[in-house]
Amino acid sequence: MSLKKIGAKVLSKGAMIFSNLWIATLTILKGLDKINLSINEIIVSGVVITAVWTPTFISIIADKIKEKI
């Protein structure tokens, strides 16, 4: 199944759910002293996952860049 057939809304929702689970899991692991990442690194990595895999965010960012050019 191609990404175009899945649809932007479903892909965006999946990216947000995954990044939330990513942040929650890494935060728990940090609390248990299993990983040596800072909270900022954990949150930024979750935001980056969402931004990269969410077509809606990518199109919004692209539109803002077009406006500034």
PDB file of N, H, CA, C and O in Angstrom:
ATOM      1  N   MET A   1       0.851  -1.177   0.000  1.00  0.00           N
ATOM      2  CA  MET A   1       0.000   0.000   0.000  1.00  0.00           C
ATOM      3  C   MET A   1       0.895   1.239   0.000  1.00  0.00           C
ATOM      4  O   MET A   1       1.804   1.348   0.823  1.00  0.00           O
ATOM      5  N   SER A   2       0.644   2.155  -0.907  1.00  0.00           N
ATOM      6  H   SER A   2      -0.094   2.066  -1.575  1.00  0.00           H
ATOM      7  CA  SER A   2       1.466   3.350  -0.986  1.00  0.00           C
ATOM      8  C   SER A   2       0.985   4.401   0.016  1.00  0.00           C
ATOM      9  O   SER A   2      -0.149   4.358   0.494  1.00  0.00           O
ATOM     10  N   LEU A   3       1.880   5.344   0.319  1.00  0.00           N
ATOM     11  H   LEU A   3       2.801   5.379  -0.069  1.00  0.00           H
ATOM     12  CA  LEU A   3       1.522   6.398   1.274  1.00  0.00           C
ATOM     13  C   LEU A   3       0.402   7.280   0.745  1.00  0.00           C
ATOM     14  O   LEU A   3      -0.388   7.804   1.531  1.00  0.00           O
ATOM     15  N   LYS A   4       0.314   7.456  -0.574  1.00  0.00           N
ATOM     16  H   LYS A   4       0.956   7.030  -1.213  1.00  0.00           H
ATOM     17  CA  LYS A   4      -0.744   8.289  -1.144  1.00  0.00           C
ATOM     18  C   LYS A   4      -2.118   7.669  -0.911  1.00  0.00           C
ATOM     19  O   LYS A   4      -3.093   8.392  -0.709  1.00  0.00           O
ATOM     20  N   LYS A   5      -2.206   6.335  -0.937  1.00  0.00           N
ATOM     21  H   LYS A   5      -1.414   5.748  -1.101  1.00  0.00           H
ATOM     22  CA  LYS A   5      -3.495   5.668  -0.731  1.00  0.00           C
ATOM     23  C   LYS A   5      -3.939   5.714   0.724  1.00  0.00           C
ATOM     24  O   LYS A   5      -5.136   5.655   1.007  1.00  0.00           O
ATOM     25  N   ILE A   6      -2.992   5.817   1.647  1.00  0.00           N
ATOM     26  H   ILE A   6      -2.020   5.864   1.417  1.00  0.00           H
ATOM     27  CA  ILE A   6      -3.338   5.858   3.066  1.00  0.00           C
ATOM     28  C   ILE A   6      -4.066   7.157   3.402  1.00  0.00           C
ATOM     29  O   ILE A   6      -5.052   7.136   4.138  1.00  0.00           O
ATOM     30  N   GLY A   7      -3.602   8.264   2.885  1.00  0.00           N
ATOM     31  H   GLY A   7      -2.801   8.282   2.287  1.00  0.00           H
ATOM     32  CA  GLY A   7      -4.227   9.546   3.148  1.00  0.00           C
ATOM     33  C   GLY A   7      -3.482  10.350   4.194  1.00  0.00           C
ATOM     34  O   GLY A   7      -2.896   9.798   5.125  1.00  0.00           O
ATOM     35  N   ALA A   8      -3.514  11.654   4.026  1.00  0.00           N
ATOM     36  H   ALA A   8      -3.990  12.102   3.270  1.00  0.00           H
ATOM     37  CA  ALA A   8      -2.759  12.551   4.892  1.00  0.00           C
ATOM     38  C   ALA A   8      -3.261  12.525   6.337  1.00  0.00           C
ATOM     39  O   ALA A   8      -2.464  12.547   7.274  1.00  0.00           O
ATOM     40  N   LYS A   9      -4.581  12.479   6.514  1.00  0.00           N
ATOM     41  H   LYS A   9      -5.229  12.461   5.752  1.00  0.00           H
ATOM     42  CA  LYS A   9      -5.118  12.505   7.875  1.00  0.00           C
ATOM     43  C   LYS A   9      -4.723  11.262   8.663  1.00  0.00           C
ATOM     44  O   LYS A   9      -4.338  11.362   9.827  1.00  0.00           O
ATOM     45  N   VAL A  10      -4.816  10.107   8.042  1.00  0.00           N
ATOM     46  H   VAL A  10      -5.130  10.027   7.096  1.00  0.00           H
ATOM     47  CA  VAL A  10      -4.475   8.861   8.725  1.00  0.00           C
ATOM     48  C   VAL A  10      -2.982   8.816   9.020  1.00  0.00           C
ATOM     49  O   VAL A  10      -2.571   8.410  10.107  1.00  0.00           O
ATOM     50  N   LEU A  11      -2.171   9.235   8.050  1.00  0.00           N
ATOM     51  H   LEU A  11      -2.505   9.565   7.167  1.00  0.00           H
ATOM     52  CA  LEU A  11      -0.727   9.254   8.252  1.00  0.00           C
ATOM     53  C   LEU A  11      -0.341  10.243   9.342  1.00  0.00           C
ATOM     54  O   LEU A  11       0.537   9.956  10.156  1.00  0.00           O
ATOM     55  N   SER A  12      -0.981  11.393   9.364  1.00  0.00           N
ATOM     56  H   SER A  12      -1.693  11.626   8.702  1.00  0.00           H
ATOM     57  CA  SER A  12      -0.715  12.397  10.398  1.00  0.00           C
ATOM     58  C   SER A  12      -1.097  11.872  11.781  1.00  0.00           C
ATOM     59  O   SER A  12      -0.348  12.046  12.741  1.00  0.00           O
ATOM     60  N   LYS A  13      -2.250  11.236  11.880  1.00  0.00           N
ATOM     61  H   LYS A  13      -2.859  11.094  11.100  1.00  0.00           H
ATOM     62  CA  LYS A  13      -2.697  10.688  13.160  1.00  0.00           C
ATOM     63  C   LYS A  13      -1.739   9.600  13.640  1.00  0.00           C
ATOM     64  O   LYS A  13      -1.404   9.541  14.823  1.00  0.00           O
ATOM     65  N   GLY A  14      -1.304   8.747  12.727  1.00  0.00           N
ATOM     66  H   GLY A  14      -1.576   8.795  11.766  1.00  0.00           H
ATOM     67  CA  GLY A  14      -0.349   7.696  13.077  1.00  0.00           C
ATOM     68  C   GLY A  14       0.971   8.253  13.562  1.00  0.00           C
ATOM     69  O   GLY A  14       1.556   7.736  14.513  1.00  0.00           O
ATOM     70  N   ALA A  15       1.445   9.309  12.911  1.00  0.00           N
ATOM     71  H   ALA A  15       0.970   9.729  12.138  1.00  0.00           H
ATOM     72  CA  ALA A  15       2.702   9.941  13.315  1.00  0.00           C
ATOM     73  C   ALA A  15       2.582  10.563  14.692  1.00  0.00           C
ATOM     74  O   ALA A  15       3.506  10.474  15.500  1.00  0.00           O
ATOM     75  N   MET A  16       1.457  11.187  14.962  1.00  0.00           N
ATOM     76  H   MET A  16       0.706  11.259  14.306  1.00  0.00           H
ATOM     77  CA  MET A  16       1.262  11.807  16.278  1.00  0.00           C
ATOM     78  C   MET A  16       1.164  10.762  17.382  1.00  0.00           C
ATOM     79  O   MET A  16       1.728  10.945  18.462  1.00  0.00           O
ATOM     80  N   ILE A  17       0.456   9.674  17.121  1.00  0.00           N
ATOM     81  H   ILE A  17      -0.002   9.526  16.244  1.00  0.00           H
ATOM     82  CA  ILE A  17       0.352   8.603  18.118  1.00  0.00           C
ATOM     83  C   ILE A  17       1.717   7.983  18.368  1.00  0.00           C
ATOM     84  O   ILE A  17       2.102   7.756  19.516  1.00  0.00           O
ATOM     85  N   PHE A  18       2.453   7.708  17.288  1.00  0.00           N
ATOM     86  H   PHE A  18       2.140   7.893  16.356  1.00  0.00           H
ATOM     87  CA  PHE A  18       3.776   7.106  17.436  1.00  0.00           C
ATOM     88  C   PHE A  18       4.713   8.026  18.220  1.00  0.00           C
ATOM     89  O   PHE A  18       5.429   7.570  19.112  1.00  0.00           O
ATOM     90  N   SER A  19       4.710   9.324  17.888  1.00  0.00           N
ATOM     91  H   SER A  19       4.128   9.695  17.164  1.00  0.00           H
ATOM     92  CA  SER A  19       5.623  10.234  18.588  1.00  0.00           C
ATOM     93  C   SER A  19       5.235  10.388  20.061  1.00  0.00           C
ATOM     94  O   SER A  19       6.106  10.551  20.915  1.00  0.00           O
ATOM     95  N   ASN A  20       3.933  10.336  20.365  1.00  0.00           N
ATOM     96  H   ASN A  20       3.225  10.203  19.672  1.00  0.00           H
ATOM     97  CA  ASN A  20       3.507  10.379  21.774  1.00  0.00           C
ATOM     98  C   ASN A  20       4.007   9.150  22.530  1.00  0.00           C
ATOM     99  O   ASN A  20       4.501   9.263  23.652  1.00  0.00           O
ATOM    100  N   LEU A  21       3.878   7.987  21.916  1.00  0.00           N
ATOM    101  H   LEU A  21       3.477   7.895  21.005  1.00  0.00           H
ATOM    102  CA  LEU A  21       4.379   6.761  22.534  1.00  0.00           C
ATOM    103  C   LEU A  21       5.899   6.802  22.677  1.00  0.00           C
ATOM    104  O   LEU A  21       6.452   6.340  23.675  1.00  0.00           O
ATOM    105  N   TRP A  22       6.569   7.362  21.663  1.00  0.00           N
ATOM    106  H   TRP A  22       6.120   7.737  20.852  1.00  0.00           H
ATOM    107  CA  TRP A  22       8.031   7.514  21.676  1.00  0.00           C
ATOM    108  C   TRP A  22       8.461   8.350  22.882  1.00  0.00           C
ATOM    109  O   TRP A  22       9.337   7.951  23.649  1.00  0.00           O
ATOM    110  N   ILE A  23       7.831   9.517  23.035  1.00  0.00           N
ATOM    111  H   ILE A  23       7.119   9.841  22.412  1.00  0.00           H
ATOM    112  CA  ILE A  23       8.180  10.418  24.138  1.00  0.00           C
ATOM    113  C   ILE A  23       7.865   9.764  25.485  1.00  0.00           C
ATOM    114  O   ILE A  23       8.671   9.835  26.412  1.00  0.00           O
ATOM    115  N   ALA A  24       6.704   9.134  25.593  1.00  0.00           N
ATOM    116  H   ALA A  24       6.049   9.077  24.840  1.00  0.00           H
ATOM    117  CA  ALA A  24       6.320   8.496  26.859  1.00  0.00           C
ATOM    118  C   ALA A  24       7.283   7.368  27.222  1.00  0.00           C
ATOM    119  O   ALA A  24       7.717   7.264  28.369  1.00  0.00           O
ATOM    120  N   THR A  25       7.613   6.532  26.255  1.00  0.00           N
ATOM    121  H   THR A  25       7.261   6.617  25.323  1.00  0.00           H
ATOM    122  CA  THR A  25       8.512   5.404  26.508  1.00  0.00           C
ATOM    123  C   THR A  25       9.901   5.881  26.912  1.00  0.00           C
ATOM    124  O   THR A  25      10.472   5.391  27.886  1.00  0.00           O
ATOM    125  N   LEU A  26      10.447   6.841  26.159  1.00  0.00           N
ATOM    126  H   LEU A  26       9.983   7.239  25.368  1.00  0.00           H
ATOM    127  CA  LEU A  26      11.788   7.335  26.482  1.00  0.00           C
ATOM    128  C   LEU A  26      11.815   8.068  27.826  1.00  0.00           C
ATOM    129  O   LEU A  26      12.812   8.000  28.543  1.00  0.00           O
ATOM    130  N   THR A  27      10.736   8.764  28.171  1.00  0.00           N
ATOM    131  H   THR A  27       9.926   8.820  27.588  1.00  0.00           H
ATOM    132  CA  THR A  27      10.676   9.450  29.458  1.00  0.00           C
ATOM    133  C   THR A  27      10.658   8.441  30.610  1.00  0.00           C
ATOM    134  O   THR A  27      11.320   8.636  31.629  1.00  0.00           O
ATOM    135  N   ILE A  28       9.894   7.368  30.434  1.00  0.00           N
ATOM    136  H   ILE A  28       9.356   7.210  29.606  1.00  0.00           H
ATOM    137  CA  ILE A  28       9.869   6.310  31.460  1.00  0.00           C
ATOM    138  C   ILE A  28      11.247   5.672  31.589  1.00  0.00           C
ATOM    139  O   ILE A  28      11.729   5.454  32.700  1.00  0.00           O
ATOM    140  N   LEU A  29      11.890   5.368  30.446  1.00  0.00           N
ATOM    141  H   LEU A  29      11.498   5.545  29.544  1.00  0.00           H
ATOM    142  CA  LEU A  29      13.231   4.781  30.489  1.00  0.00           C
ATOM    143  C   LEU A  29      14.231   5.716  31.153  1.00  0.00           C
ATOM    144  O   LEU A  29      15.127   5.264  31.865  1.00  0.00           O
ATOM    145  N   LYS A  30      14.082   7.029  30.920  1.00  0.00           N
ATOM    146  H   LYS A  30      13.354   7.397  30.341  1.00  0.00           H
ATOM    147  CA  LYS A  30      14.962   8.001  31.581  1.00  0.00           C
ATOM    148  C   LYS A  30      14.720   7.993  33.089  1.00  0.00           C
ATOM    149  O   LYS A  30      15.668   8.056  33.872  1.00  0.00           O
ATOM    150  N   GLY A  31      13.467   7.915  33.490  1.00  0.00           N
ATOM    151  H   GLY A  31      12.697   7.864  32.854  1.00  0.00           H
ATOM    152  CA  GLY A  31      13.137   7.863  34.911  1.00  0.00           C
ATOM    153  C   GLY A  31      13.700   6.627  35.599  1.00  0.00           C
ATOM    154  O   GLY A  31      14.008   6.659  36.790  1.00  0.00           O
ATOM    155  N   LEU A  32      13.832   5.556  34.858  1.00  0.00           N
ATOM    156  H   LEU A  32      13.582   5.531  33.890  1.00  0.00           H
ATOM    157  CA  LEU A  32      14.398   4.322  35.393  1.00  0.00           C
ATOM    158  C   LEU A  32      15.918   4.258  35.229  1.00  0.00           C
ATOM    159  O   LEU A  32      16.536   3.238  35.534  1.00  0.00           O
ATOM    160  N   ASP A  33      16.514   5.347  34.749  1.00  0.00           N
ATOM    161  H   ASP A  33      16.011   6.175  34.501  1.00  0.00           H
ATOM    162  CA  ASP A  33      17.962   5.443  34.500  1.00  0.00           C
ATOM    163  C   ASP A  33      18.475   4.385  33.528  1.00  0.00           C
ATOM    164  O   ASP A  33      19.588   3.883  33.684  1.00  0.00           O
ATOM    165  N   LYS A  34      17.665   4.044  32.526  1.00  0.00           N
ATOM    166  H   LYS A  34      16.761   4.451  32.399  1.00  0.00           H
ATOM    167  CA  LYS A  34      18.078   3.080  31.503  1.00  0.00           C
ATOM    168  C   LYS A  34      18.725   3.768  30.304  1.00  0.00           C
ATOM    169  O   LYS A  34      19.464   3.131  29.554  1.00  0.00           O
ATOM    170  N   ILE A  35      18.455   5.074  30.110  1.00  0.00           N
ATOM    171  H   ILE A  35      17.855   5.592  30.719  1.00  0.00           H
ATOM    172  CA  ILE A  35      19.034   5.828  28.999  1.00  0.00           C
ATOM    173  C   ILE A  35      19.617   7.132  29.526  1.00  0.00           C
ATOM    174  O   ILE A  35      19.236   7.609  30.595  1.00  0.00           O
ATOM    175  N   ASN A  36      20.539   7.699  28.769  1.00  0.00           N
ATOM    176  H   ASN A  36      20.848   7.312  27.901  1.00  0.00           H
ATOM    177  CA  ASN A  36      21.197   8.946  29.176  1.00  0.00           C
ATOM    178  C   ASN A  36      20.833  10.108  28.256  1.00  0.00           C
ATOM    179  O   ASN A  36      21.716  10.845  27.820  1.00  0.00           O
ATOM    180  N   LEU A  37      19.569  10.278  27.958  1.00  0.00           N
ATOM    181  H   LEU A  37      18.851   9.679  28.312  1.00  0.00           H
ATOM    182  CA  LEU A  37      19.116  11.399  27.153  1.00  0.00           C
ATOM    183  C   LEU A  37      18.493  12.449  28.062  1.00  0.00           C
ATOM    184  O   LEU A  37      17.936  12.127  29.112  1.00  0.00           O
ATOM    185  N   SER A  38      18.594  13.716  27.645  1.00  0.00           N
ATOM    186  H   SER A  38      19.046  13.978  26.793  1.00  0.00           H
ATOM    187  CA  SER A  38      17.914  14.764  28.408  1.00  0.00           C
ATOM    188  C   SER A  38      16.444  14.809  27.987  1.00  0.00           C
ATOM    189  O   SER A  38      16.079  14.300  26.927  1.00  0.00           O
ATOM    190  N   ILE A  39      15.618  15.412  28.813  1.00  0.00           N
ATOM    191  H   ILE A  39      15.914  15.824  29.674  1.00  0.00           H
ATOM    192  CA  ILE A  39      14.199  15.549  28.485  1.00  0.00           C
ATOM    193  C   ILE A  39      14.036  16.363  27.206  1.00  0.00           C
ATOM    194  O   ILE A  39      13.172  16.061  26.382  1.00  0.00           O
ATOM    195  N   ASN A  40      14.866  17.399  27.037  1.00  0.00           N
ATOM    196  H   ASN A  40      15.567  17.644  27.706  1.00  0.00           H
ATOM    197  CA  ASN A  40      14.795  18.202  25.814  1.00  0.00           C
ATOM    198  C   ASN A  40      15.071  17.357  24.581  1.00  0.00           C
ATOM    199  O   ASN A  40      14.378  17.497  23.574  1.00  0.00           O
ATOM    200  N   GLU A  41      16.069  16.485  24.638  1.00  0.00           N
ATOM    201  H   GLU A  41      16.633  16.372  25.456  1.00  0.00           H
ATOM    202  CA  GLU A  41      16.384  15.615  23.506  1.00  0.00           C
ATOM    203  C   GLU A  41      15.230  14.661  23.200  1.00  0.00           C
ATOM    204  O   GLU A  41      14.937  14.384  22.037  1.00  0.00           O
ATOM    205  N   ILE A  42      14.592  14.171  24.229  1.00  0.00           N
ATOM    206  H   ILE A  42      14.830  14.396  25.174  1.00  0.00           H
ATOM    207  CA  ILE A  42      13.462  13.256  24.047  1.00  0.00           C
ATOM    208  C   ILE A  42      12.301  13.979  23.370  1.00  0.00           C
ATOM    209  O   ILE A  42      11.719  13.465  22.415  1.00  0.00           O
ATOM    210  N   ILE A  43      11.968  15.160  23.859  1.00  0.00           N
ATOM    211  H   ILE A  43      12.441  15.577  24.635  1.00  0.00           H
ATOM    212  CA  ILE A  43      10.844  15.921  23.300  1.00  0.00           C
ATOM    213  C   ILE A  43      11.136  16.360  21.869  1.00  0.00           C
ATOM    214  O   ILE A  43      10.278  16.241  20.994  1.00  0.00           O
ATOM    215  N   VAL A  44      12.337  16.863  21.631  1.00  0.00           N
ATOM    216  H   VAL A  44      13.034  16.960  22.342  1.00  0.00           H
ATOM    217  CA  VAL A  44      12.696  17.309  20.282  1.00  0.00           C
ATOM    218  C   VAL A  44      12.646  16.138  19.300  1.00  0.00           C
ATOM    219  O   VAL A  44      12.181  16.301  18.172  1.00  0.00           O
ATOM    220  N   SER A  45      13.117  14.965  19.714  1.00  0.00           N
ATOM    221  H   SER A  45      13.495  14.833  20.630  1.00  0.00           H
ATOM    222  CA  SER A  45      13.073  13.818  18.809  1.00  0.00           C
ATOM    223  C   SER A  45      11.628  13.443  18.478  1.00  0.00           C
ATOM    224  O   SER A  45      11.336  13.074  17.341  1.00  0.00           O
ATOM    225  N   GLY A  46      10.725  13.534  19.452  1.00  0.00           N
ATOM    226  H   GLY A  46      10.963  13.834  20.376  1.00  0.00           H
ATOM    227  CA  GLY A  46       9.308  13.273  19.189  1.00  0.00           C
ATOM    228  C   GLY A  46       8.697  14.282  18.244  1.00  0.00           C
ATOM    229  O   GLY A  46       7.915  13.921  17.365  1.00  0.00           O
ATOM    230  N   VAL A  47       9.048  15.543  18.416  1.00  0.00           N
ATOM    231  H   VAL A  47       9.683  15.836  19.130  1.00  0.00           H
ATOM    232  CA  VAL A  47       8.538  16.597  17.531  1.00  0.00           C
ATOM    233  C   VAL A  47       9.061  16.398  16.110  1.00  0.00           C
ATOM    234  O   VAL A  47       8.323  16.583  15.142  1.00  0.00           O
ATOM    235  N   VAL A  48      10.318  16.024  15.988  1.00  0.00           N
ATOM    236  H   VAL A  48      10.917  15.874  16.775  1.00  0.00           H
ATOM    237  CA  VAL A  48      10.904  15.794  14.666  1.00  0.00           C
ATOM    238  C   VAL A  48      10.222  14.607  13.984  1.00  0.00           C
ATOM    239  O   VAL A  48       9.945  14.662  12.786  1.00  0.00           O
ATOM    240  N   ILE A  49       9.953  13.552  14.721  1.00  0.00           N
ATOM    241  H   ILE A  49      10.178  13.507  15.694  1.00  0.00           H
ATOM    242  CA  ILE A  49       9.245  12.399  14.143  1.00  0.00           C
ATOM    243  C   ILE A  49       7.892  12.844  13.593  1.00  0.00           C
ATOM    244  O   ILE A  49       7.516  12.484  12.477  1.00  0.00           O
ATOM    245  N   THR A  50       7.177  13.618  14.376  1.00  0.00           N
ATOM    246  H   THR A  50       7.482  13.910  15.283  1.00  0.00           H
ATOM    247  CA  THR A  50       5.865  14.103  13.934  1.00  0.00           C
ATOM    248  C   THR A  50       5.991  14.991  12.707  1.00  0.00           C
ATOM    249  O   THR A  50       5.232  14.842  11.750  1.00  0.00           O
ATOM    250  N   ALA A  51       6.942  15.910  12.729  1.00  0.00           N
ATOM    251  H   ALA A  51       7.559  16.031  13.507  1.00  0.00           H
ATOM    252  CA  ALA A  51       7.097  16.849  11.615  1.00  0.00           C
ATOM    253  C   ALA A  51       7.489  16.135  10.323  1.00  0.00           C
ATOM    254  O   ALA A  51       7.008  16.490   9.248  1.00  0.00           O
ATOM    255  N   VAL A  52       8.345  15.145  10.422  1.00  0.00           N
ATOM    256  H   VAL A  52       8.736  14.856  11.296  1.00  0.00           H
ATOM    257  CA  VAL A  52       8.808  14.444   9.223  1.00  0.00           C
ATOM    258  C   VAL A  52       7.716  13.553   8.634  1.00  0.00           C
ATOM    259  O   VAL A  52       7.577  13.480   7.413  1.00  0.00           O
ATOM    260  N   TRP A  53       6.946  12.882   9.472  1.00  0.00           N
ATOM    261  H   TRP A  53       7.059  12.942  10.464  1.00  0.00           H
ATOM    262  CA  TRP A  53       5.966  11.923   8.989  1.00  0.00           C
ATOM    263  C   TRP A  53       4.563  12.477   8.831  1.00  0.00           C
ATOM    264  O   TRP A  53       3.648  11.738   8.468  1.00  0.00           O
ATOM    265  N   THR A  54       4.375  13.752   9.093  1.00  0.00           N
ATOM    266  H   THR A  54       5.118  14.352   9.388  1.00  0.00           H
ATOM    267  CA  THR A  54       3.043  14.330   8.994  1.00  0.00           C
ATOM    268  C   THR A  54       2.964  15.250   7.784  1.00  0.00           C
ATOM    269  O   THR A  54       3.515  16.351   7.810  1.00  0.00           O
ATOM    270  N   PRO A  55       2.287  14.817   6.723  1.00  0.00           N
ATOM    271  CA  PRO A  55       2.192  15.625   5.505  1.00  0.00           C
ATOM    272  C   PRO A  55       1.552  16.989   5.744  1.00  0.00           C
ATOM    273  O   PRO A  55       1.904  17.968   5.085  1.00  0.00           O
ATOM    274  N   THR A  56       0.611  17.054   6.687  1.00  0.00           N
ATOM    275  H   THR A  56       0.325  16.259   7.222  1.00  0.00           H
ATOM    276  CA  THR A  56      -0.048  18.324   6.968  1.00  0.00           C
ATOM    277  C   THR A  56       0.962  19.352   7.460  1.00  0.00           C
ATOM    278  O   THR A  56       0.956  20.494   7.001  1.00  0.00           O
ATOM    279  N   PHE A  57       1.838  18.954   8.399  1.00  0.00           N
ATOM    280  H   PHE A  57       1.843  18.027   8.771  1.00  0.00           H
ATOM    281  CA  PHE A  57       2.853  19.862   8.904  1.00  0.00           C
ATOM    282  C   PHE A  57       3.825  20.266   7.804  1.00  0.00           C
ATOM    283  O   PHE A  57       4.231  21.425   7.724  1.00  0.00           O
ATOM    284  N   ILE A  58       4.195  19.322   6.965  1.00  0.00           N
ATOM    285  H   ILE A  58       3.865  18.380   7.029  1.00  0.00           H
ATOM    286  CA  ILE A  58       5.136  19.615   5.891  1.00  0.00           C
ATOM    287  C   ILE A  58       4.539  20.638   4.927  1.00  0.00           C
ATOM    288  O   ILE A  58       5.237  21.553   4.492  1.00  0.00           O
ATOM    289  N   SER A  59       3.257  20.495   4.587  1.00  0.00           N
ATOM    290  H   SER A  59       2.690  19.751   4.941  1.00  0.00           H
ATOM    291  CA  SER A  59       2.637  21.444   3.660  1.00  0.00           C
ATOM    292  C   SER A  59       2.490  22.823   4.304  1.00  0.00           C
ATOM    293  O   SER A  59       2.639  23.836   3.622  1.00  0.00           O
ATOM    294  N   ILE A  60       2.199  22.878   5.605  1.00  0.00           N
ATOM    295  H   ILE A  60       2.078  22.055   6.159  1.00  0.00           H
ATOM    296  CA  ILE A  60       2.102  24.165   6.302  1.00  0.00           C
ATOM    297  C   ILE A  60       3.462  24.859   6.309  1.00  0.00           C
ATOM    298  O   ILE A  60       3.558  26.057   6.039  1.00  0.00           O
ATOM    299  N   ILE A  61       4.498  24.108   6.616  1.00  0.00           N
ATOM    300  H   ILE A  61       4.420  23.135   6.836  1.00  0.00           H
ATOM    301  CA  ILE A  61       5.851  24.678   6.633  1.00  0.00           C
ATOM    302  C   ILE A  61       6.240  25.154   5.240  1.00  0.00           C
ATOM    303  O   ILE A  61       6.819  26.230   5.088  1.00  0.00           O
ATOM    304  N   ALA A  62       5.926  24.359   4.225  1.00  0.00           N
ATOM    305  H   ALA A  62       5.456  23.485   4.348  1.00  0.00           H
ATOM    306  CA  ALA A  62       6.250  24.751   2.849  1.00  0.00           C
ATOM    307  C   ALA A  62       5.518  26.035   2.456  1.00  0.00           C
ATOM    308  O   ALA A  62       6.097  26.902   1.802  1.00  0.00           O
ATOM    309  N   ASP A  63       4.248  26.161   2.853  1.00  0.00           N
ATOM    310  H   ASP A  63       3.778  25.457   3.384  1.00  0.00           H
ATOM    311  CA  ASP A  63       3.490  27.380   2.556  1.00  0.00           C
ATOM    312  C   ASP A  63       4.096  28.597   3.246  1.00  0.00           C
ATOM    313  O   ASP A  63       4.170  29.675   2.656  1.00  0.00           O
ATOM    314  N   LYS A  64       4.531  28.428   4.493  1.00  0.00           N
ATOM    315  H   LYS A  64       4.471  27.552   4.973  1.00  0.00           H
ATOM    316  CA  LYS A  64       5.142  29.548   5.220  1.00  0.00           C
ATOM    317  C   LYS A  64       6.457  29.962   4.567  1.00  0.00           C
ATOM    318  O   LYS A  64       6.774  31.149   4.501  1.00  0.00           O
ATOM    319  N   ILE A  65       7.212  28.993   4.090  1.00  0.00           N
ATOM    320  H   ILE A  65       6.955  28.028   4.143  1.00  0.00           H
ATOM    321  CA  ILE A  65       8.473  29.307   3.404  1.00  0.00           C
ATOM    322  C   ILE A  65       8.189  30.056   2.104  1.00  0.00           C
ATOM    323  O   ILE A  65       8.892  31.008   1.766  1.00  0.00           O
ATOM    324  N   LYS A  66       7.153  29.623   1.371  1.00  0.00           N
ATOM    325  H   LYS A  66       6.581  28.849   1.646  1.00  0.00           H
ATOM    326  CA  LYS A  66       6.780  30.302   0.128  1.00  0.00           C
ATOM    327  C   LYS A  66       6.388  31.751   0.389  1.00  0.00           C
ATOM    328  O   LYS A  66       6.737  32.639  -0.389  1.00  0.00           O
ATOM    329  N   GLU A  67       5.661  31.996   1.489  1.00  0.00           N
ATOM    330  H   GLU A  67       5.379  31.275   2.121  1.00  0.00           H
ATOM    331  CA  GLU A  67       5.221  33.352   1.822  1.00  0.00           C
ATOM    332  C   GLU A  67       6.403  34.275   2.092  1.00  0.00           C
ATOM    333  O   GLU A  67       6.355  35.461   1.765  1.00  0.00           O
ATOM    334  N   LYS A  68       7.458  33.736   2.685  1.00  0.00           N
ATOM    335  H   LYS A  68       7.497  32.773   2.951  1.00  0.00           H
ATOM    336  CA  LYS A  68       8.614  34.549   3.045  1.00  0.00           C
ATOM    337  C   LYS A  68       9.532  34.818   1.864  1.00  0.00           C
ATOM    338  O   LYS A  68      10.337  35.749   1.900  1.00  0.00           O
ATOM    339  N   ILE A  69       9.417  34.007   0.819  1.00  0.00           N
ATOM    340  H   ILE A  69       8.763  33.251   0.790  1.00  0.00           H
ATOM    341  CA  ILE A  69      10.308  34.181  -0.344  1.00  0.00           C
ATOM    342  C   ILE A  69       9.792  35.226  -1.272  1.00  0.00           C
ATOM    343  O   ILE A  69      10.413  35.502  -2.298  1.00  0.00           O
TER     344      ILE A  69
END
